[in-house]
Amino acid sequence: MVKPQSDTDVKDNTATYTPEIFPIDEEKKLLEESNTEKTSANKSFTSGGYDGAIQGYEKALAVCPTYLEYDIAVLRSNIAACHLKLEEWKQAVESATQALEALDRLDPPVVKQAENGRGEVHGGSGGVVGEVDDSTEVLLEALTRTGHTINDVHKIRTKVLLRRAKARHEVGGWASFQGSLEDYQALSKPPHQLSSLDQKAVQAALRKLPQELDEAKNAEMADMMGKLKQLGNGILKPFGLSTDNFQFTKDEKSGGYSMNMNQNPGGK
């Protein structure tokens, strides 16, 4: 569905791609087929048949032109919603992330200049894009041609972020809590417009997640250190030593550590 541009269009040793567009009549036919499958899947979702709905949305994806990123994002978002209902948290995260990736191709993340001079990537729509490349232009033309706008992109992005944030929180653990916190922080900023109910949920998550994140971080660090100590003791045991024989002292001035060996740990 896509073809690489010529070598002259390759910048910074990274190839760029421009989607190959179907003739208008064929595009319309494929989109109608996709929407028919989506409508059927929506009915399955409404009746609680979430596994069947996932299959229906996947059928819709199979016939949807790959450059219709908005329609693809909607289908991926719906699949994420099914996984949430089934409490399949990791799959929900994966589907939501795929939806966001599709939206990012329509509304690319903005790179802003940080105070330290290094570029920082911010979520799409948060600022001004300096240049729209050929690929993005083609995708935006397709978005308009199928009756959608960037405002529609903003709305579905908000919905997908809410779903991914919830799923990441349910997965649990240091990394997932961090990802959930970042999603909720993004939702608290423009252009996201939340309902009063969603706004309360986001604010509640932002209050409790930092503590949950710290607790998960400390627990995982303690577990890792325990395993390292167990490994170290296994290595030192043949020499009649253990990790308790070694003490690390921090130098407050340099921030470095010095190691001292104690032949009689716990002795008087």
N, C-alpha and C positions, 0 to 999 in steps of 0.2 A: 504493500500500500504506500510505501514511501520510497523515494529515490534520493541518493546523495547528490549534492550540488557539485559543481566543478571544483578543481583544486584551488581556483582563484577565490572561491567563496569560503575556504577553510582558514580560520584565524586561530592563532595561538595553538596550532597543532591539534585542534579539536574540530572534527567534521560537523557541519551543520546539515540539516535535512529539511526539504520542502515536501509536504504531503502531496501525493498524486490524487487529484480530484476527479471524482466520477462526473460524467455528463449529468446535467441537472435532472433530466427525466429519470435516469437510473438512481441518482442520489435520493430523489423523492420516493421512488418505489421501495428502496431498501429501508429508508427511514420509516415508511408506513408499515412495512413488515416488522421492523423492530418495535414500533409502538404497539402493534397488535399483540406481540408477545408480552410486552411490558404490561398492557392492560389486563391480560390474563393472569400474569404474575401478581399484579396488584390485588386481584380478587382472591387469589390464594392467600396472600398476606392478610387480607381483611378477615378471612375465615379461619385464620390461625394455622394454615398449612405452610409453615415457614420453609421447610425443606423443598416443597414443591415450588414455592415462590422463588427460591434461589435458582432452581433449575430453569424457571421461566425467564428470569432476568439474564441468566447466562445465555439462553437462546437469543434473547434480544441483543445482547452484546455481540453474538456471533454474526449477525446480519447487519449491524449498525456500521456505517462507514467509519473507519478509525480516526478520521480527522474531525468528526463531529464531537469534539471534546466535552461540550456541555452535556449532551445526551448520554455520553459514556459516563461522565461523572455522576449523573442522576442515577443511572443503573447501578454503578458501584456503591453509591450511597445507600440505595435500597437494599442491596445485598448486605451491607454493613448492618442495616437495621434488622434484617432477618437474623443475622448472627447474634446481635444483642438480645433478641427475643429468645434465642436458643441458648443463651449464656455461653456462647462460643467466643470468648473475649479476644483471643489472639487472632482468630479469623476476622473478627469485626475490625480490629486495628489494621490488619492487612488490606481489607477492602476499602476502608475509609482513606487510608494512605494512598491507594491507587486512585481514588476519586480526587483527592487533593492534587496529586501529580498531574492529572488531566486538566484541572482548573488552572494550575500554575502555567501550563503551556498556553492558555488563553490570556491569563492575567499574570505575567511573570513577576517573580519576587523582585523587589526594588533594592538595589545596592546603594546604600548611603555611605558617605564618608564619615568615619568615626573620628573622635577627637584625637586619637592617637595616629591618625593618618591612614589606618588600614580600613579596607572596605568591610562593611557589615551587611549581611543579607537580612532583609525584613520581609515579612509576608506580603503577598500580592496586594495591590490597591492601597498600600500605606503611603505612597508618595508618588513621585513623577518618574516614569520610565524615560530614560534619555533617548533611547532609540528602539523602535520596533523592527525586528528583523523580518525577512521575507516569509519565514515559516509562520511567525505569529500573525502577520498580516493576512495570510491565507486562512488561518484558523478563525480570525476575527470576521473575515468576510463570510465564512461558512456559518458562523454564529448568527450574524445579521440575516443571512439568507433564510435560515430556518426559524426566524421569528423571535430570537432571543437577544438579550442585551447584557452588557457588563453588570448591570444591576442584578440581573438574574444569577449571574456568576457569583456575586457577593452573597446573595441569599442562600444559595446551595452550599457555598463554602462555610457559612455559619452553621448550617445544619450538620454538615459533615464533621466539622471541628467538635461540635457538641457530642456527636456519636463517638468519635475517636477518643476524646478526653475521658468519657465515661468508661469506654472499653479499656483504655490504658490503666485507669484507676483500679478497675476490677482485676486486671492481670496481676497487679501488685509488684512489689520489689522496687529497689532503688531506681533503676533505669526507667521503668514504666511510670513510677510516680513523677519522675523528673519530666518525662514527656507529657504526662497529663497536666502538670502544672504549667508547662509552656503553652499547651493548647488553651487552657483556661485564661492565661495571661493575654494571649492573642485575642480571645473572644471579648475581653474587657476593653478593647481598644477599637477605634473606627477602622474600617467602615461597618463593623458588625453591629447590627441592630437587633437586640434581643427582646423577646417578650418579657413581661414582668416576672413570669414564672421561671424562665430560663435565666434571667438576670439574677434572681435570688439564688438559683442553683450554682451559678458561676461564682458569686460572691461567697457562698458558703464553702465551696471547694477551695477558693483562694485563701480562706481563713484556716482550714484544717490541713491542707496538703503540705505546707512547709514542715509541720511537726511530723506528719507521717513520713515525709521524705527523709528527715533527719533520723528518725527511728529505724527506718529500713536501711539507711546508709550505715549507721552504727552497727546494726545487727549483721549486715553482710561483711563489714570490715572485721568484726570480731570473729565471725565464722572463718573468714579467709586467714586471719592471723592464727587461729586455732589449728587450721590445716597445715599452715606453714611450720608451726611449732612441732606438730606431730611428725611432719616430714623431716625436720631438722633433728629431732630426737632419734628418729630411725637411723639417720646417717651417723650421728655422734655416739650412739650406744656402743658400737664395737670398741670405741676408745675409752669407755668408762665415763663418758661425759653426757651432758644434756644441754638443752638451750638455757636451763636455769644457771649454768655455769658462766653465762655471758650477760653482762650488764651494759646497757647503752645509756650514756649520759649526754644530755643536750647542752651545747654551748650557747647560752642565751645571746652572746654578742654576735657570733657568726651564724647561728642557726644550724650548725652542723652537729654531728654526733661523734662521740668517742666511745670505743668499746673496751671494756675491762673484763678480765677473766677472773672468776672466783672459784677456786678449787673446792671450796666447802660451802656451797650455797645453803642457806638456812641454818648454818652452824653458828656457834656462839664465839 
